[in-house]
Amino acid sequence: MFWITLKRVMKSGWINFKRNPLVSSASVLVTTITLSVITALFLFNASLSSMIVSLQDKVDIAVYFTVDAPEERILALKDTLSKIPEVKSIEYVSADEEVLAFRNRHTDDYLTLQALDELGGNPFGGSLRIKAKDSAQYESIASLLEGDSEVSRENSQIIERINFAQNKLVIERLNSLISGARKGGGATTLILSLISIIIMYTTVRLTIYMAREEIGVMRLVGASSAYVRGPFVVEGMLYGLFAWLITTVIFLPITYVITRQLGSLLSINLYQYYVSHLFSIGSLVLFVGLALGALSSFLAARRYLNV
């Protein structure tokens, strides 16, 4: 009996969906826009995450040591810092490597190289290049080295300078970019979801009005509330289903074209990412589409059927 009732409800929902193709098309279109934005946000977040990883790899804290700093003390500090949870990696650059890197940066600057040669020795000390697990953790690492900590007191005589102040603005802008992008994407999704619910709510309300005589007959013969609401919920879910199909299809050529045209500017191959994550992204977007359609229809039926 249950399966027979379910079949009838689904058939009635499909009939409602086809009854007014113009209204249904408008609802599908708005839902498609919402799901497209959600899909675009997934791809944007993937690209943003890849870009952030790339930027974080370029940002670090450099600790420069005095010329006479013993290498064993530098390496001891390196071992101490490597045990800090916030630290992702530490690279030790010897004094010889520092002067070689300086020469490579100033290959075409004859006067600078001549001045270096006239010094008759290596004016550089060793250094440590510290990368944090998260860009927001650089300040705490710098505070450990520059503040009134035991690590700072024990190594203050061999530390010449720390370049955190120079990189602080870059790190703050990076953190601001990450936070702003995530908040903006979430707000956009929420607004479009609400718009979709309102439009589908109005559409189902119109469908209910058009089927008022049929609903009245169903009430007279004793149809349950769930049976009356069911076709409208199915109709709303059909809006979400067709919107999901359209979204999935249109994003294949869109990501391909974007990758072809802007591939050199992007940190990832969007087309390959979308294809490889088609199931996971598609499943979540489908769930959102069905949920939006079902929720809007349920609310409309509950409000206007009064059953």
N, C-alpha and C positions, 0 to 999 in steps of 0.2 A: 504493500500500500504506500509505503514511504517513497519508494522509487517512482511509482506512478504519479504521486503528487509532485515530486521534484521535477519530473519530466514535464508535467503540465505547467508548472511555474516557470521553468526555463523557456518553454515554447511561448508562453504569454509574454515573457520579457522580450523575446526576440521579435514578436509581433509588434509590441510597443515601440521597439527600436526602429523598425521599418515603417511604422505608420506615418511618421512625419520626418522624412529624410533631411529636410532643411534644418530643423531644430536639432536633430541628432548630429548632423554634420558640424554644426556650430559648437556643440558640446565636445565632440571629438577633437575639433580644432583647438579649442582652448586647453583641453587636457593634454593634447600633443605639445603645445607650447610649454606647459608646466613640466611635463616629463622631459622635454628637450633641454630645458634649463637645468633640471636635476642631472641629466646625463652629462651636459656640458660642465657642470660643477665637479662631477667625478673626474672628468678628463683634466679640468683645470687644476684640481687638487693634486692629481698625479703629476702634472707638469710642474706645478709649484713645488711639490715635495722634492722632485728631482732637481729643480733649480736651487732650492734651499740647501740640499746636500752639496751641490756644486759650490755654492757660495761659502758654506761653512768650511769646506775643504780649503778655501783660499784665505779664510780668516783664522788668525791664531794670535797667541800672546808670545812675544819673543823676549826672553830674559837674557840680557847681555852682561857678560862678566868682565871684570878687570883683567888687564893683560897678565898680571902675575897670579891670577887665581889658579890654584892647583887643580889639575884635571880630576883627581880622585874626589875632591870636594864637590865639583860640578856633577860628577856621576852619582855621588851619594845623594845630592839634592834631587837629581833625576829619579832615583829609586824611591825617594820619599814622596815626591809628587805623583808618581805613577800609581801609588796606593790610594790616592784620593778618588772617591767614587765619581766626581764630576769630570775627571780627566779621561779623555778618550785615547790619546796617544802623545808621546813626547819624543822629539827627535833632537839628538845632540849634534851640534855642528862645531867642530874643532876650530881653533884659531887659524890653522893652515887652510881649512876649507872656507873660512870667512874671507880671508885675504884673496883667495882664488876667485870666489864669487864676486868680490869687489872689482877685481881686475876684469872679469868677464862683463860686468855691467858698464865699465868705462873703457871698453876696448878702443873706442874712437876718440877718447878724451886724452890726448897726449900729455897735456900739462898736468892733469890729475895723476896720471901714472908716473910721470917724471917726479912729481912731488913725493909720491909714495916711495919710489926708489931711493930718493935722497934721504929718507928717514933712516935707512940702513938697517931696518928691522921690521918686525911685524907689529903694527900698532893695534891690532885687533885681538880681543880675547875670544874665548869660546862663547857659545850661546845655546839656549834651549828653546825649541819651538813647540809650544804647548797647544794642543787642540782639545776643546771641550766636547762633551757628548751633546750639549745643547748650547746654542749661542747665548742663552740667558744666564749661563753659568760662568761666563768669562769674568764677570765682575767679582764673584766670590773667590775665584782662583787668584785674581790680581790682588784682592784684599789680603789673602793669605800671605802673599809674597811682599806686600808693601805695608801692611798694617802692623799691629802690635802682637803678632803671633810668635810662637817659639821658632817656627821655620824662618820667619823674617829676621828675628834677632840673631839666630845662629849663622845666617848667610849674608847679613847686611854689608859686611866688609868686602865680600867678593862680588856682590851684585852691583853693577855700574848703573844700569837703568832697565826699566821695563816699558815696553811700547804700548801698554794697554790704553793710555790716554789718547794716542794717535788713532787707534782702531776703535775707540769707544763709540764715536759717532756712526761709523759703519755698522757696528754691531747693533746699536740702538735702532737704526733705520731698518736693519734686517728683521729684528724682532717686531717692529711696528708693521712691516710689510706682511709678515706671517699672520699676526693678529688681525689686521685689517681685512686681509683677503678671506680669512675664515669667517669673520663676523659678517662681512658683506655677502658672501655666498649663502650663509645660513638665512640671513634676512630676506634675500631675494627668493629663495626657495619657499619660505614661509608665506610671503606675500602672494606669490603666484599660486600656491596651494589653496590659500583662502579664496582667491579669485575663482579658481576652478570649482571649488565647492559651491560658491554662490551661484555661478552660472549653471552648474549641473542641478543644483537645488531648484533653481527657477525652471529649468527644462522639465524636470520630473513633475514639478508642480503643474506645469502646463499640460503634461501628459495625463496627470490625474484628473484635471478639469475636463479634458476631452473624453476621458473614459468614465465620467461620473455616473452615467446611466448604467453602464456595465457593472460598476462597483456596487451601485444600489441593489441590483439584482442579486449579486453575490452575497450581500449582507442578508437579503431576504431569505435566501436558501440556507443560511447558517454557516457561511464560509468563515473560517477562523481569521484572526487578525494577521497571523503569519502568512496565511495563504493569500490574503489581499495585498499585503506589503511585498511579498516575494517577487512578483514580476517586475516591480519598479526597482527593487534592489538589483535584480539580474540586469535590467536595462542600464542602470548606472555602471555596473561592472563591465558591460559591453562597451560603454564609452571608454573606460580605462583600457580594456583589452585592445581595441582598435587603435587607440592613441599610442599604446606601447608598440604595436606592430609597425606603425608609421614611423615612430621615433627610432626604432631599431634599424629600419631600412634606410632612412635618410642619413643616419650618422655614419654609415659605412662609406659612402662617397665623400661626405663632408670631411671626415678625418683623413681620408686619402688625399684629397685636394690640399688640405692644410699642411699635411706632411710634405707633399711635393713642393708647395710654394714657400713654406716657411720652415722647412726642415732644419736648415742651418741655424735658425734663430731659436729653435726649441731644444729643450734639454733631453727630450725623449721622442721616440717615434710614436706619435699619437695613434696612427692607423694600426700598427702592430700591437700597441697596448690595448686598444679597443677590441681588436679581434681576439687577443689572448684572454681578455677579461670579459668577453661577451656574455658568458653564462652568469658570472657573478653580478656584473652591472645590470644585465638584462633582468635577472631574477628580482633584484631589489627594485628596479624601476617598474617592473610588472606588478609587484606587490603594492607599490605606492599608487599606481594607476587604478588597480582594483579596489584598494582601500578608499581612495578619494571618491570613486564612483559609488561604491556601496554606502559609504557614510553619508554623502549628500542625498542619495535616494532614500535612505532610511530616515533621515531627519525630515525630508519633505513629506514622506508618507506618514510619519508619526504626527506631523503638525497639521496636515491638511485632510487626512482621511478620518482622523478622530475615531480610531478603532482601538 
